[in-house]
Amino acid sequence: MPAPATLKVFLCYSSGDKTVVRELYHRLKAESAWLEPWLDEEELLPGQTWRDEIEKAVEQSHIILVCLSPVSIDKEGYVQREIKVALTYADYMPESRIFIIPLKLIECEIPRRLREWQWVNYYDERGHERLMKSLQLRAAQVGVSVNNPTPLDATPIQKLPTPPPVIKAAELKPATPESEREMMLREIADLSISHTRRLQIGDRLSEIGDTRRGVSVREDGLPDIAWLPVYPGGTLAIKEQIFEVAPFYIAQYQVTFAQYEAFVKAADGYQNAEWWQGFPKEYQQPQKLNEQYHKGLNMPRDKVSWYQSVAFGRWLNKRMRGGQLPNPSGSGNPLIVGNNAQVRLPTEWEWQWAAQGGSQQRAYPWGAWQEGYANTGAVGLQRTTAVGMYPQGLAVCGAMDMSGNVWEWCLNKYEEPEKAAVDKSGDTRVVRGGSYGYDRALASCAYRFNVVPYYDNLKLGFRVVVCSAIAPL
């Protein structure tokens, strides 16, 4: 029998988790051409028998992701029937073969009948990475070729670890930094915890070492950026102009202090005049860099101007030259830095497209306004938190803090948004997303604001993208 071309992945979920699972479906579909996820609302056609088609999809799948939350565990109805069907087919699989992966969307208890399979905490910082390793392992088992270009931060495929043994009460020991990290990251997924507690958790992670992917620096000294695909593209109107948005990658987090320091301290970094060319004469030498206002390696780098943000992007673009990312669409040519792509600030149409979930046109990255989903002025902290302390506020693509924390510089001009090239004019540039010091209206996906490019306020930061080249850097 010939090997299958794609790995068929069935997504089993409760209707209460539909929004999160829909985002997972689109991310899997966009990320890898060898994956073929199946989600009922996307795959069922008018006139088809709902029950029969779902059971057929379960039967034909190579692997089943059982998406779990307190909602799905307590829910009666068809989600429980899908699990039962999956377990029936699992009985026919060799014990060494992965067939079911319980996927915890938020901390919850694994149902007894699913406990023999190692689960994935999808809300953890490495949750998606661990899930992809399992899918790659299953693909190898069934003969599916995984031939995407190697991502910039790829790691070898390995089996999931077996669950740790249960520790008896008499054996409890003080928490190690690693277990403390895990407990705190589970805690921030809980909507009920206070804003002050989120602030404390971010500060504590900075003290013990924040090992989340995308927050710090790689062993080679380069910023460890977690790149997220934004797909498909589309069109977006700004100031009565229509802008085309091609699929691209966006950083999961705002650039942190640790990541910017890598630029500052590099031999070819901040003091290199190459990164400051094309600015007004007084800024063609490195602009004086102000001290970080809110301290912490995992805090967004604040008090940076547009010039200082562009300089960082230029440096990283050169250091990453030749690096590849799979095409965000899952097919076609990869994005190659220095060839058909560049690392830079996003244009505001790219930024807004990622923030609003593309054609979903969300008012806020998560949808309708929710008070506890972002660090805006309404919560009263009056300072930044560590990046990613509001996981419930993530955008469809997975990017965090696109509302609140610090304003994010965009590449283009405010009055003439079609002009994104570096020049000597000193014209105001766009910032997006609001900050901890402004109300929720300014944190909406569509709100745009203007700031002079030399300004380095404590509420200003940025994130980077890997996009098609649109203008000289």
TIVEX-406160 format. One record per residue: x, y, z of N, C-alpha, C, CB in turn; residue in one letter. Coordinates in steps of 0.1 Angstrom, whole numbers, plus 5000, padded with zeros to 4 digits. Atoms other than C-alpha are relative to their C-alpha. Glycine has a CB too. Layout:
% residues N
XYZXYZXYZXYZA ...
END
This chain:
% residues 473
500949885000500050005000500950125000499050005012M 499249885001501550344990499850095013499750094988P 500149924988502350585019499150124997501550055003A 500949885002499850865024500850134998499050015013P 499449875003500651215012500050095012499450064988A 500149914989499451385043499649935013498950114997T 500550064987498851315080498750065003501150035011L 501449964997495151325087499850025015499049904994K 500149974986494551495121498550045003501050115004V 501349974996491051485136500050085013499149875002F 500149924988490151765161498749985007500250154996L 501250034991487751655188499950105010500249855006C 500149894991486451935209498650035004500650134993Y 501349964995483552085228499750144993500050025015S 500449875007481552375212500450125008498550004998S 499649894992482552595242501550044997499949965014G 498649985003486252565230500250034985500849895004D 500049995015485352635193501050104996498750034995K 499149895005487252965190501549965001499850125009T 498650044999490552825203500349894990500349965015V 499750115009490252505183500050044986499049895002V 500049955014489452695151501350064997498850104998R 498749945002492652895156501149894999500350095012E 499150115001494552565161499949944986499849905011L 500250065014493052425129500750094990498549994997Y 499449925011494152725108501550015002499450145001H 498649994998497552735124500749874994500450015015R 499550125005498152365116499949994985499249885006L 500250015014496852405081501050094993498650054996K 499149915006499052705074501549965002499850145006A 498750024996502152575091500849894992500149965015E 499350125006502952245073499149944989500349905011S 500850065011501852115039499749855002500850014987A 500250144998502151755052498949975010501349945005W 501150024990499351815078498750024993500250095012L 501449985005495651775069499049995012499749894989E 500950004988493651875100498550004995500250135008P 501450025003489851795100499250075012499649864998W 500849934990487452035118498650004994500550145003L 501350025006483751975114499450134993499049965011D 500649885006482752335107500650054987500050125010E 499349975012485352365080499849894989501550025003E 499950115009485052025064498649954996500849895005E 501350055003481351935065499350094990499149995013L 500749935011479352025034498550005002500449944986L 501550004999475652125032499449874994499450124993P 500650135005473551805028500649885005499950004986G 499350124995476051565044499449965013501550025001Q 500550054987474951355073501150025010499649844999T 499149964991476651505102500749895008499450105010W 499550114992476951195124500949914992498949935007R 499350105008478150965096501350064996499249964988D 498749945005480751205082501050025011499750144994E 499049984989482351275116500649865004499350065013I 499550144996482550895124501049954988498949905002E 499250045011484050845089501450075001499450034986K 498749924999486651125095500849945012499750145003A 499250064989487650965129500649874995499049975012V 499550135004488050625112501250024990498949924992E 498949985010490250765084501250085005499450084988Q 498949914994492450985107501249915004499550085011S 498750064995496050895115500250035015501250054992H 499849964986495851075148498850095004501450085002I 501249934995493151235170500550095011498949915004I 499749914989493751545191498750025008500550144994L 501249984991491251545220500350135008499849885009V 499849874994491051915230499250015013499650114990C 500650014986490351935267500150145007500749905008L 500149884991489252215290498949965011499650134993S 501150044991486952215320498650004993499950115011P 501350015007484152285295499849874993500050114989V 500250135007484751975274499949885009501249984990S 500150124990485251745304498649995006501150025011I 501350004994481951845319498849994990499850125009D 501149995010480051865287499549874996500550074987K 500750125005477551605278499750024985498749965008E 500449995014476851525241501049944991499850154997G 499350075011478651455209501549995002499750074987Y 498650014998482151535221500449875007500550125008V 499750134992481951235245499849894990499049995011Q 500250105010480651025216501349994991498850024991R 498850005009483651125194501249945008500450144996E 498950064992486051035223499849845000500050055014I 500350144999484350695226500349934986498549975003K 499750055013484650635188501549994998499450084989V 498549995002488350735189500649895009500550135005A 499450114992489050495218499749864994499350015014L 500350125007487350215199501149974990498650004994T 499050025010489750255170501449995006500050124990Y 498750014994492650305193500349865005500150105012A 499850134996492149955206500749914990498649935004D 499550085011493249825172501550044997499250014988Y 498749955003496550015173501149945009500150155001M 499050054992499849875185500350105011501349974992P 499849924988500750005220501150114998500349925012E 498949915002503950175207499650124991501249934995S 500449905009501950385182499250115006499349934988R 500849894995500650725190498850014991500850144999I 501249985008497050755179499150115006499249865000F 500849904993495450985205500950095008498949945009I 499249904992496951305220499050085007500950094991I 500849914993494951465248500750145000499849955015P 499449875001495551835243499350105010499950064985L 500649914990494952055274500150144995500749985014K 500049865004493852395262500250105012498750034993L 499849934988493852515298500149895011498850105003I 499850104989494652345331498749935003500750065012E 501250084997492152065337500449865003498950014989C 499750144997491951705349499849914987499249955012E 500150095011492551445322498949895003501349934996I 501050114997489451205320500749875001499049994988P 499350124997490350865333500249914988499149925010R 499850095012489850685300501150054990498749984993R 499049945009492450915283501450005007499650134996L 498849984992495150895310501249914995499749975014R 498950095005497150615293500950074989499549874995E 499349935010498250865267500750125006499150044988W 499349884995500851135274499350124994501550004996Q 500749885005499051475271501050114997499050045010W 499249875003500351815259499350115007500250024985V 500549874995499852135279500150104989500750045014N 499949915011499052345249500250155004498849994991Y 499949864995498952665270501450035005499050035011Y 498649974997502652625280500750064989500649875005D 499349935010505252815262500649914989501150085006E 499550105010506552495244498949914996501249935006R 501050095003503152345240499849974985498750055005G 500250025015502852395202501249924995499950134993H 498850075005506452275197499949855004501350065007E 500250144996505751955217499049934991499749995015R 501150065008502551895197500649974986498850104999L 499450025013504451935164501049885000500750134995M 499150114999507051685175499349875000500950015012K 500950125000504351425182499449984986498950015011S 500650025013502751485149501049964989499350144995L 498950045009506051455131500449855002501350085002Q 499850144997506651125149498949914994500149985016L 501150085006503250995139500150004985498650065004R 499850005015503951105103501049904996500450144996A 499050105003507050895103499549865001501350025009A 500550134998505150595116499149954989499250005013Q 500950045011502650605088500550034986498650085001V 499349985012505150705061499750134993499649894991G 500249875006504151065055501350075000498950085008V 498749935001507051265042499950145006500450014985S 500049874994507851575063501250074993500150005016V 498949955008509851775038499950154999499949954986N 499949864999509252135048501450055002499150065011N 498749954997512352355048500250015016500250144994P 499750004985514052345083499850145005501449965003T 500249874994512752635104501350055006498949995011P 498849934995515252885118500449945014499850145001L 499750044986514952735153499649855002499350095010D 500550145000514252365144500849925011500149944987A 499450094991514952095170499749864995499650035014T 500350135005515251725164498749945005501149915004P 501250064996512151515166500349905011499249934988I 499850104989511851315198498649965006500950055011Q 501250054994509251115216499650095012500049855004K 500349934988507251285243500449935012498450025000L 499650074988508451215278498849935006500750095010P 501150064993506450975299499750085012500449865005T 500349914989504551135327500849975013498549985004P 499250024987506451185360499249925010500550135006P 500750074990505650955388499350095010500949905008P 500749924990503151075414500850015013498649945003V 499349984988504851225444499149995012500850135000I 500950024989503351115477500250135010500349875008K 499949884992502651385503501250005009498750005009A 498950014991505451265526501350044992500249875006A 498849975008507951325497500150144995500149904989E 500049865006507051685489501350075004498850075005L 498849924998510051905485499850144995501249944992K 500149865004510552285480500050004984501150095006P 500049995014509752385444501350044994498950104995A 498849965008512752395420499650114991500649884992T 500449895010512952695396499249944989501250064995P 500750055011511752465369498549975003500649874994E 501450034996508652345387499350135004499949905011S 500649874997508052695399499550074988501050095008E 500449945013508052825363498749934995501149984990R 501250075005505552555353498750045007500249855000E 501249974992503252635382499550154997500349995015M 500449865003503353015374499450014986501250095002M 500549995014502752965337498649944999500949934990L 501450055000499652745345499150105007500049875008R 500849914993498553015369499550124991500850065012E 500549895008498453295343499049964990501250064993I 501150045008496153085322498650015006500249864995A 501249994992493553135349499550145000500249955015D 500549875001491353425342499750075013498750004992L 500549954988490453475378501250075008499449905009S 498949954992493953575390500150154997501449934997I 500049865001494553945396501150054991500250065014S 499049945008496554185375501350025008499650144995H 498849994991498954245404500749875000499650045014T 499350135000499653875405500749974987498949895003R 499350025013500453865368501350085000499050054988R 498849924999502854145374501149935008499750145006L 499150074991504453945403500649884993499349965013Q 499550125006504753635382501050034989498849924993I 499049965009506553815354501350045006499450124991G 498849964993508953975378500849885006499750095011D 499350124995509653635394500649924989498949925008R 499450085011510253465361501350074995499050004988L 498749935004512853735353501149975010499750155000S 499050034990514553655386500649864999499450025014E 499550145001514753275382500549964986498949915005I 499650035013515353285345498749964992501049895000G 501250035009512553305319500449924988499350144996D 499650095011513053005296499049984989500449875006T 500950015010510053055275500650034986498850095002R 499549985013510753025238499550134995499649884990R 500449875006510753365221500250125009498649994996G 499949904990511653565252501450055002499449965013V 498749964996515353565256501049994988500549905011S 498950005010518553505236500549864997501250095004V 499550145004519853195217501549995005499949984985R 498650024996523253035225501050074991500349855000E 499149935009524753205195500050155002499749974986D 500149864998523853545209499050084993501350064997G 501049935007521053625186498749995008499849944986L 501350004993517553715199499249874996499150124996P 500750125002515453395202498550044997500049905012D 501349965004512353505182499149884997500150104988I 500950105004509353275181499150054989499149965013A 500749955012507953325146498749934998500949994987W 501450065002504253275140499550044986499050065011L 500549975014502753245105498650075001499849874993P 501249925001500053495096499549964986500150155002V 500550055013497953335068498549975001500749874996Y 499649945014496053385045500150155001499049964990P 500049865001496653735033498750064996501150044990G 501349935003494053985022500250144997499049985010G 500049855002493254355018499550075012499350044987T 500449934988492854615044500150154997501049985012L 500149865003491754985042500550085012498550034997A 499549904990493655265060500050134993501549965005I 500149865005492855635054499549994985501350075000K 500750015013490655535024501049944989499550134995E 499250075009493555345008500049855003501550055001Q 500150144999493554975001501449945000499149944989I 498750064999496654775011499949854999500850045013F 499950145001497554425001500949945011500549964986E 499250074989498754195029500449864995499250005013V 499550145004500853895018500249925013501350014991A 499750084988501253605042501450035005499849854997P 498749974994504153665066500149935014500150155002F 499850054987505553575100500250125010501349915001Y 499949904990505253785132500649945013498650075002I 499450044987507153765165498949985010501050105005A 501050024990505053615192499950105011500249865007Q 499949904989506253875217500650134995500849945012Y 499249875002507354235218501549975003499450115009Q 498550024998511154255216500350045015500850094991V 499849994986512354215252501350085002500149865007T 498749934996515154395271501249914997499950045015F 498950095002517354085269500349994985499649865005A 499850015015516854065231500750134995498749974993Q 499449875004517654435226501450015005499150125004Y 498750004995520654405248501049924992500149955015E 499150075009522054145225500550084988499249874994A 499649905010522054415198500950105005498750064994F 499249894994523554675221501449955002499450045014V 498750054996526454445232500749934989499849915011K 499450075011527154275199501150094994499049964989A 498949925006530454375182499650074988501249904997A 500549945012528654455151498650075002499849904988D 501449964997525554595169499850155001499749945013G 500549864998524354925183500950114995499650025014Y 499149905003527455125177500550004985501249995009Q 499650025014527855015140499250114992499749864995N 500749895008527055325118499249954989501150094995A 500850055012525655095091498550005003500549854997E 501450024997522355055110499350145001499949935013W 500649874998521855435112500050094987500850075011W 500049925013522155535075498650034995500849924990Q 501349965006519355725058499150085009499349874995G 500849924991518055895089500450154999500249955015F 499549865000518256275094501450005005499150085009P 498649994997521856385098500349985015500550144996K 499750004986521656425136499849865006499150105008E 500350144995520556055139500849904991498549974999Y 499250095007523155905115501249945008500550064987Q 499250064990525255835145499149945010501050105007Q 501050064990523755605172499450095009500749895008P 500749914991521055785190500249955015498449994997Q 499850044986521655795228498949915004500150135009K 501050114995519955485243499750035014500549864998L 500549984986517955565274500049875008498750075001N 500050124992518055325303498549945000500450045015E 501350064999515255075305499250055012500149845001Q 500749944989512455225326499549895009498850084994Y 500550114992510754905338500949884999498549964996H 498950105000513554665347499549864999500950025012K 500350145001513554295338500449954986498549975003G 499550065013515154075311498849974991500849895002L 501250055008511653955300499050114998499449885007N 500949885003510054305299500250044986500350115010M 499749945013509454465266501050115001498650054994P 499149895000512254695257499350134998501249984989R 500749885001510855035264501050124998499250035013D 499249885002512055395258500949984988500950035012K 499250015013513155315222499250084989500149854996V 500649925010512555545193499849914987501050124996S 500250065013511555455157501449974994499250084991W 498750025006515155495146500749895007500950135002Y 499350114992516455265174499349864997499950035015Q 500750125004513755005164500449954986498550025001S 499650035014514655025127501449945000499950124991V 498650054999518354985136500149865005500850105009A 500050144996517654665155499549914989499049995013F 500550095011515654525126501149994989498850064994G 499050015010518454605102501149915004500650144997R 498950094994521054435124499549854999500450045014W 500550144999518854125129499849954985498749995007L 500250045014518054115091501349954995499450124992N 498750045005521754095083500549885007501050125001K 499550124993522553845110499249874996499950035015R 500850125003519753615099500049974985498650035004M 500050015014520553645062500349854996501150094993R 499950145004520053305045499149915007501449955001G 500950084992517753175072498749984993499850065014G 501350045007514553005060498949985009500249884990Q 501250044993511052975072499149944989499350125007L 500950065009508452755055499050114995499249885005P 501049915005506052945033498850015009499549974985N 501149994991503253075056498749924996499750145004P 501250065005500652925033500149845001499850034986S 499850145000502052575038500549934987498849935005G 499650045013503052545002500750114993498849944991S 499349905007505152724977501450025005499350135001G 498649984996508652874981500150055014500650114990N 499849954986510052935016500450145000501149925007P 499549874998510753275029501550005004499250085011L 498550004998514553335027500450145003500749934988I 499649864996515953635046501250044991500450005015V 499049955009518053845022499749964986501349955004G 500350045013516453684992498650054996500049844998N 501349965003512653714990499350055013499249894994N 500649954987512053835026501150085008499649875008A 499149924992513454065052499450015014500250154995Q 500449984986513354115090499950155002501049935010V 500249854998511954455099498850025009499850064986R 501249964993509254645117498849974990500050155003L 501250035009505754555104499550144995498949935008P 500849895004503854805083498749995009499650004985T 501250014991500654905101498949914994499550145002E 501050095006498554705076500349865003499850024985W 499650134996500554395084499749985015501549984998E 500250004986500354475121498549985003500550135007W 501450014998496554525120499449874995499350124993Q 500550135005495954215099500349895010500749974986W 499750114989497753995125499150025012501550015003A 500749974987496054175154498549964999500150145004A 501550015001492454155141499649864995499550104991Q 500350135005492753795129499650004985498849945007G 500350005014492753885092498650044997500349874993G 501449965004489353885076499049995011499649904989S 500950004989487753815110499750145005500649915011Q 500149864996488254185117499550025015498950074991Q 500349994985488154145155500350145005500849905008R 499849874994487854465175501250005008498750045009A 498850024992490554335198500549864996499750015016Y 499450135005492954045192499249885004501449995005P 500850124995490753805212498550014996500149995015W 501449985003487453945200499450125006499249885004G 500749894993484954165219500850035013498649975004A 499249964989486454365248499849925012499750155003W 500050074987487254175280501050075009500349844998Q 499249924992488654365309501349945004499350045013E 498850074995491154105321500949944989499649895009G 499250065011492754025287501250084996499149984988Y 498949925004495354295284500450105011499750084986A 499549904990497554535304499850144994501549985003N 500349875004495854865296499850095012498750014991T 500249914989495255175317498949965009499950144995G 501250034992491955035329500449915012499049934991A 499750104990493654765350500850065012500849884995V 499449924989495655025371501449965004499149985011G 498650044996499154865371500950124998500449884992L 499249895003500655175355501549974998499950105011Q 498650045005503754985343499949884992500949975013R 500050125009504654705319500149885009501250014990T 499850134994504454345328501049934991498749925001T 499250085009506754075314499149964988500549875007A 500750035012505753985279499249865002500949984987V 500850135000502953715275499349975013500949894997G 500750034987501353755310498550004998500450105010M 501450015002497953765294499749914988499450154997Y 500150105011497753445273498550004995500449865004P 501350005005493953475271499750114990499050015012Q 500149895010494453795250500749984987500450125007G 499250025012496353635222499250024988500749865000L 500649985013495653705186499849864993500850094991A 500250135007494453435161501349934997499250024988V 498750065005498053385149500849955012500850104992C 499250044988499253335186500850115005500849894996G 499349894995500853675190499450065013500250114990A 500449954988500653815225500350155002500649925012M 499849864997500354175239499850094989501350025007D 500249915011499154315207499050125004499449934987M 500749894993496854525229500650025013498449965001S 499549974987498354695258501549985002499349925011G 498650014996501754675276500850124994500649874994N 499449885006503654915252499550024986501649985000V 500349975014502855085220501049944991500050164997W 499150075009504454915190500250094987499549864996E 499749925012506255115163499749924987501550035000W 500250065013505255045127500950074990498550014995C 499049955009507355105096499650134993500349904990L 500449895009505255355077499650135006498849954992N 500449864995504355725080498550005003500350104989K 501449994995501155835097499250084989500050085013Y 500849925010499956105072500049944986500650145000E 500050065014501055915041500449855003501150074991E 499750144995500755545052500649924989498749935004P 499450075011501755425017501650015000499550044987E 498549985000505355555024500649935012500350155000K 499450084989507255295044501550015000499549864999A 498550005001510855365033500650095011500450044986A 499249914991513455515056500450124992501349935006V 499649885007514055875048500550105011498950064992D 499549904991515456195063499050115004501250074993K 501049894998512156385066499750035015498849954993S 500449994986511556325103498550005002500550135006G 501450015000507856275095499549905011499449974987D 500550094990505756115122499749864994498750055006T 500350145004505455735121498949945009501349915002R 501250064994502655505132500449915012499249924990V 499950094989502355335166498649935001500550065013V 501250084999499755065173499949935013499849904989R 500350104989498154865202499850065013501249925000G 500249944986497955115231501149955009498749965005G 499050034990499855065263499449995014501250105000S 500550014986499555025301499550135005501149955009Y 500449874996498955395303498850064993501150094999G 501149955008496055435279498749915001500450024985Y 501350084998492355325279499849904988498850095001D 500250115010490955035259499750054986498949925005R 500349955014489755245229501350014992499350135000A 498749995007493455305220500749874998500950105008L 499450145001494254935224499349924989500049935013A 500750075010491854835196500849974988498750074996S 499250045012493154665165500050114989499449874994C 500049905010492154955143500550135003498650014995A 499549874996493355245163501450034996499850025015Y 498649965004496355435149500350135006500150014984R 499549884993498455695165501350044994500149985016F 498849965007501355905154501050065011499750114990N 498949954991504755985171501250044992500449895011V 498849965007507856165159501049895002500550145005V 499150124999510555905151501150005009500549984986P 498950004990513156025175499549995014500850144999Y 500550014986510856005205500249875006498550045000Y 499750134994511755735230499350005014501549995002D 500850004988508955745256500049865007498650044997N 500050124992508755485284498849904996499950035014L 501150085004505555355268500149954986498750075002K 499850045014507055275234500949884999500650124992L 499250125003508354945222499749954986499749885010G 500250055014508154725191500149855000501050064990F 499850145003508054375176500449994985498749915003R 499550015014509454245143499349894993501549975000V 500650105008508254045114501049954990498850064992V 499350045012509653835085499050014989500649855002V 500949975011507953965054500750014987499250135003C 499549985013508354005017500650145000499049994989S 499349875001510754295009499150104993501449994994A 500949895007508654615002500850134999498850025009I 499349875001511154895007501549985005499350115008A 498650014995514954945013500050025015500950104994P 499949984985515854895050500950115003500449875006L 
END
